[in-house]
């Protein structure tokens, strides 16, 4: 089995490599356009694989066609424009009174406009040179996955939020993680856990009752939000539920992009050490916890057809009432060799559904704007986003972002 990682020079890659030998991989290709990252991250990957006793081949390359040719799975984890682009996405909305975030709001739209054409170009080469599944971990996952599916690529989107909840709650419950199914539903980075099943029994009320304070603190939301809604929102809901508070913090604080850039510099310096043969502890501060387990678990199920449940981004096709069939939703699904089959879902409560419908409309417009490159399409997407919505602000945001992402 050949697995290709596009964006293989990412500092995330050692997380993925650490669990690779769980699969029957005979060929691994790490593709990246950055020569320094290819050398540094690729070197650590080689040492890690040698320590694990990996007997397959490892190709570290900037040749995309060579990397994806004959692949069975292509994992895409790129950041178009690097951390400097992320810093721009997190800062240009602030003078307009809007939150700056790399996947949400105007910053997320800028990232989508920059990213979708590149990912589709990669996917076209994958389709030409292989029959691979594309697993997208590139943000904004929902919009990127929608663009891939609209272009009829064999793709599934993946996020690590649900598996993070699963691992934490399994530890609290004192059970193996595989016994816990987190029923997290919505759109990528706009999800709520409505149920959590332990051997078929919904234990979410127990989790909230026993650990609500810890959950609320981690989400930086008041405990009453969990108690009153009866669900556990993803951390990205804070941008909606505490918008003004977050904006004040961003205006006075250090952008997350700058923090991540500093962490990445430290990681790359560690990766250069020829004595390092395992992922360093600093990688935990980068984010993306359990990324490798989510990605490798999904690949394993697509290979074996074991019907295991994974949280994935797929077409709605009637799963969530109130959304169009071609919307891309993030839901638990049983995964077979043929793909992902979402678990049946009850209708979303009105306080959840309204926000999901609003954002789904934005995502539809954002995916279209990423292809058309038309300023009016971009403005419509800005107007549709629930964190923006005002015409004058949309015009100012468009002016600030157009030169960089539409040129």
C-alpha positions in Angstrom: 0.0 0.0 0.0 1.3 3.4 -0.9 0.5 6.4 1.2 1.4 9.9 0.1 1.5 13.0 2.3 1.2 16.3 0.4 2.6 18.9 2.8 5.0 16.3 4.1 7.3 19.0 5.4 4.7 20.0 8.0 5.8 19.9 11.6 2.7 17.6 12.0 4.3 14.9 10.0 6.3 13.2 12.8 2.9 12.8 14.6 1.7 10.8 11.5 4.9 8.9 11.1 4.8 7.8 14.7 1.9 5.5 14.1 2.5 4.6 10.4 3.6 1.1 11.1 0.1 0.2 12.4 -0.8 0.0 8.7 0.6 -2.3 6.0 2.4 0.5 4.2 5.0 -0.5 1.7 5.6 2.9 0.2 5.5 6.3 1.8 6.0 9.5 -0.1 6.5 12.8 1.6 5.9 15.7 -0.8 6.7 19.3 0.0 7.7 22.4 -2.1 9.9 23.8 0.7 13.5 22.3 0.4 14.5 23.1 4.0 11.4 21.4 5.4 11.8 18.4 3.1 15.3 17.9 4.4 14.6 18.5 8.1 11.2 16.8 8.5 12.1 14.1 6.0 15.3 13.3 7.9 13.5 12.9 11.2 10.8 10.8 9.5 13.5 8.5 8.1 15.1 8.1 11.5 11.7 7.4 13.1 10.8 4.8 10.6 14.2 3.1 10.9 13.7 2.9 14.6 10.2 1.4 14.1 11.6 -1.3 11.8 9.8 0.0 8.7 10.8 -2.2 5.8 9.1 -0.2 3.0 10.4 2.6 0.8 10.5 6.3 1.7 10.4 9.0 -1.0 11.0 12.6 0.1 10.4 14.7 -3.0 9.2 18.0 -4.5 7.9 16.1 -7.6 4.1 15.9 -7.1 3.5 13.5 -10.0 6.0 11.1 -8.6 4.6 11.4 -5.1 1.0 10.7 -6.0 1.5 8.2 -8.9 0.1 4.8 -7.9 -0.9 6.0 -4.4 -3.7 4.3 -2.6 -4.2 7.2 -0.2 -3.2 10.8 -0.5 -3.3 12.9 2.7 -3.3 16.6 2.1 -2.1 18.8 4.9 -0.8 22.0 3.2 -0.8 25.7 4.3 -0.7 27.9 1.2 1.4 30.9 2.0 2.8 29.5 5.2 2.6 31.1 8.6 2.9 34.6 7.2 -0.4 34.1 5.4 -1.9 32.8 8.6 -0.7 35.9 10.4 -2.4 38.1 7.8 -5.6 36.1 8.0 -5.7 36.6 11.8 -5.0 40.3 11.8 -6.5 42.0 8.7 -10.1 41.7 10.0 -9.4 43.3 13.4 -9.4 47.0 12.3 -12.9 46.3 10.9 -14.2 45.1 14.3 -14.2 41.5 13.2 -12.5 38.4 14.7 -9.3 37.3 13.0 -9.1 33.5 12.8 -7.6 31.2 10.2 -10.7 29.1 9.5 -13.6 31.3 10.7 -14.9 34.6 9.5 -13.1 36.8 7.0 -9.7 35.2 7.8 -11.2 31.7 7.0 -12.5 33.0 3.7 -9.2 34.4 2.8 -7.6 31.1 3.5 -10.2 29.3 1.5 -9.7 31.6 -1.5 -6.0 30.9 -1.3 -6.2 27.2 -0.7 -9.0 25.7 -2.7 -7.4 26.2 -6.2 -4.2 24.7 -5.0 -5.8 21.6 -3.5 -8.0 21.1 -6.6 -4.8 21.2 -8.7 -3.2 18.6 -6.5 -6.4 16.5 -6.7 -6.4 16.7 -10.5 -3.0 15.1 -10.6 -4.1 12.4 -8.1 -7.0 11.5 -10.3 -4.8 11.4 -13.4 -2.1 9.2 -11.8 -3.9 7.0 -9.3 -7.2 5.7 -7.9 -6.4 7.1 -4.5 -8.7 8.2 -1.7 -7.9 11.8 -0.8 -8.1 12.5 2.9 -8.2 16.3 3.5 -6.8 17.7 6.7 -6.2 21.1 5.1 -8.3 24.0 6.6 -10.9 25.2 6.1 -11.8 21.5 5.9 -15.5 21.9 5.2 -15.0 24.3 2.3 -12.0 22.4 0.9 -13.9 19.1 1.1 -16.9 20.6 -0.6 -14.8 21.9 -3.5 -13.2 18.4 -3.8 -16.6 16.7 -3.9 -18.0 19.3 -6.3 -15.2 18.4 -8.6 -16.1 14.7 -8.2 -12.9 13.7 -6.4 -12.8 10.6 -4.2 -12.4 12.6 -1.0 -13.2 12.7 2.7 -12.5 15.5 5.1 -11.1 15.0 8.5 -10.8 17.0 11.7 -9.4 16.1 15.1 -11.9 17.8 17.4 -14.1 14.8 18.0 -11.2 12.3 18.6 -9.9 14.8 21.2 -13.2 14.6 23.1 -13.3 10.8 22.7 -9.8 10.3 24.2 -10.4 12.7 27.1 -13.8 11.4 28.0 -12.7 7.8 27.8 -10.0 8.6 30.3 -12.6 10.2 32.6 -14.8 7.2 32.2 -11.9 4.8 32.7 -12.5 2.8 29.5 -10.8 2.1 26.2 -11.4 4.9 23.7 -12.8 2.5 21.1 -15.8 1.9 23.4 -16.8 5.6 23.2 -18.6 7.0 20.2 -18.8 10.8 20.2 -21.9 11.9 18.3 -20.6 15.3 17.2 -22.7 17.0 14.5 -22.7 20.2 12.4 -20.2 21.7 10.1 -16.5 21.6 10.3 -15.4 23.9 13.2 -19.1 24.5 13.9 -20.1 21.3 15.8 -21.8 20.2 19.0 -21.6 16.9 20.8 -25.3 16.0 21.5 -24.6 12.4 22.7 -21.7 10.3 23.7 -22.2 6.5 23.7 -20.4 4.1 25.9 -21.3 0.6 24.7 -24.5 2.0 23.3 -25.5 4.0 26.4 -25.6 7.8 26.2 -23.3 9.0 28.9 -23.1 12.7 27.9 -25.3 13.9 30.8 -22.9 12.1 33.1 -19.8 13.6 31.5 -21.3 17.1 31.8 -22.5 16.6 35.3 -19.1 15.2 36.5 -16.7 17.2 34.4 -18.7 20.3 33.2 -16.4 22.7 34.9 -13.3 21.2 33.3 -15.0 21.2 29.9 -16.2 24.8 30.2 -12.7 26.0 31.3 -11.1 24.2 28.3 -13.7 25.8 26.0 -13.3 29.2 27.7 -17.1 29.4 28.0 -19.3 29.7 31.1 -20.5 26.3 32.6 -24.1 27.4 32.1 -23.7 27.2 28.3 -23.2 23.5 28.6 -26.0 23.0 31.2 -28.6 25.2 29.4 -27.9 23.9 25.9 -27.4 20.3 27.0 -24.6 19.9 24.5 -20.8 20.3 24.3 -19.8 22.9 21.7 -16.4 22.7 19.9 -13.9 25.3 20.9 -14.7 27.2 17.7 -18.1 28.1 18.9 -16.5 30.6 21.3 -16.0 32.9 18.3 -19.8 33.1 18.1 -20.9 32.7 21.7 -18.3 35.2 23.1 -17.5 37.3 20.0 -16.9 40.6 21.7 -14.8 39.1 24.4 -12.6 37.2 21.9 -12.3 40.4 19.8 -11.0 42.3 22.8 -8.5 39.6 23.5 -7.3 39.6 19.9 -6.9 43.4 19.8 -4.7 43.3 22.9 -3.0 39.9 22.6 -0.4 38.1 20.5 -1.8 36.4 17.4 -1.9 32.6 17.5 -0.1 32.6 14.2 2.9 34.2 15.8 2.8 31.7 18.7 2.7 28.8 16.2 5.5 30.3 14.1 7.7 30.4 17.2 6.8 26.8 18.1 7.5 25.7 14.6 10.9 27.3 14.6 11.7 25.4 17.8 10.4 22.2 16.4 12.4 22.4 13.3 15.5 23.1 15.3 14.8 19.9 17.4 14.1 17.9 14.2 17.6 18.8 12.9 19.2 16.8 15.8 20.4 13.5 14.3 19.9 11.8 17.6 16.2 12.6 17.7 14.3 9.5 16.6 10.8 10.2 18.0 8.3 13.1 18.0 9.3 15.6 20.7 7.0 16.8 23.5 7.0 20.3 22.1 4.9 19.0 19.2 1.9 18.7 21.6 1.9 22.6 21.8 1.5 22.9 18.0 -2.1 21.7 18.1 -3.5 18.8 16.1 -3.7 16.4 19.0 -4.5 12.8 17.9 -4.2 13.9 14.3 -2.2 10.7 13.4 -4.7 8.5 15.2 -7.6 10.1 13.3 -5.9 9.9 10.0 -4.5 6.4 10.3 -7.7 5.1 11.8 -9.7 6.4 8.9 -7.2 4.9 6.4 -7.3 1.6 8.2 -11.1 1.4 8.0 -11.1 2.4 4.3 -8.7 -0.5 3.7 -10.4 -3.1 5.9 -14.0 -2.1 5.6 -14.4 -2.7 9.3 -17.4 -0.4 9.8 -15.7 1.5 12.5 -17.2 4.9 13.4 -15.1 8.0 12.5 -16.0 11.7 12.6 -15.7 12.8 9.0 -16.7 15.6 6.6 -19.0 14.2 3.9 -22.1 15.2 1.8 -25.2 15.7 3.9 -27.5 13.6 1.7 -30.4 13.9 4.2 -28.4 13.3 7.3 -29.2 16.6 9.0 -32.7 17.9 8.3 -32.8 21.5 7.2 -29.6 21.4 5.1 -29.2 20.7 1.4 -28.1 17.3 0.3 -24.9 18.7 -1.3 -23.9 20.6 1.9 -20.8 19.1 3.5 -21.5 18.1 7.2 -19.2 16.8 9.9 -20.8 13.8 11.5 -20.0 10.3 12.8 -20.1 7.7 10.1 -19.4 4.0 9.6 -16.5 3.6 7.2 -16.3 0.8 4.7 -14.1 0.2 1.7 -16.7 2.1 -0.3 -16.5 5.2 1.9 -18.4 6.7 4.8 -22.0 6.1 5.7 -23.3 8.8 8.3 -25.1 7.5 11.3 -28.8 8.5 11.4 -29.3 11.9 13.1 -32.2 13.5 14.8 -33.0 17.1 13.7 -30.9 19.8 15.2 -32.5 22.0 17.9 -33.4 25.4 16.5 -30.7 27.2 18.5 -28.1 25.0 16.7 -29.8 24.6 13.3 -30.1 28.4 12.6 -26.4 28.9 13.0 -25.6 25.8 10.9 -27.9 26.9 8.1 -26.4 30.4 8.1 -22.9 29.1 7.9 -23.7 26.4 5.4 -24.9 29.2 3.0 -21.7 31.0 3.6 -19.6 27.9 2.8 -21.5 27.4 -0.4 -20.7 30.9 -1.5 -17.1 30.7 -0.3 -16.5 27.6 -2.4 -17.9 29.3 -5.5 -15.9 32.4 -4.9 -12.7 30.4 -4.6 -13.2 29.2 -8.1 -14.7 32.3 -9.8 -12.2 34.8 -8.2 -14.9 37.4 -8.7 -15.0 40.2 -6.1 -18.8 40.3 -6.1 -18.9 36.5 -5.2 -16.4 37.2 -2.4 -18.5 40.1 -1.1 -21.6 37.9 -1.1 -19.7 35.3 1.0 -18.6 38.0 3.5 -22.2 39.3 3.8 -23.5 35.7 4.4 -21.1 34.9 7.2 -22.8 35.2 10.6 -19.8 37.0 12.1 -19.8 39.7 9.4 -23.1 40.5 7.7 -22.8 44.3 7.3 -22.4 45.7 3.8 -19.9 48.5 4.7 -17.7 46.0 6.7 -17.8 43.5 3.9 -16.6 46.1 1.5 -13.7 47.1 3.8 -12.8 43.5 4.4 -12.8 42.8 0.6 -10.6 45.8 0.0 -8.1 44.6 2.6 -8.0 41.0 1.3 -8.4 41.4 -2.4 -4.8 42.3 -3.3 -3.4 39.3 -1.6 -5.8 36.5 -2.3 -7.5 37.5 -5.6 -4.5 38.7 -7.5 
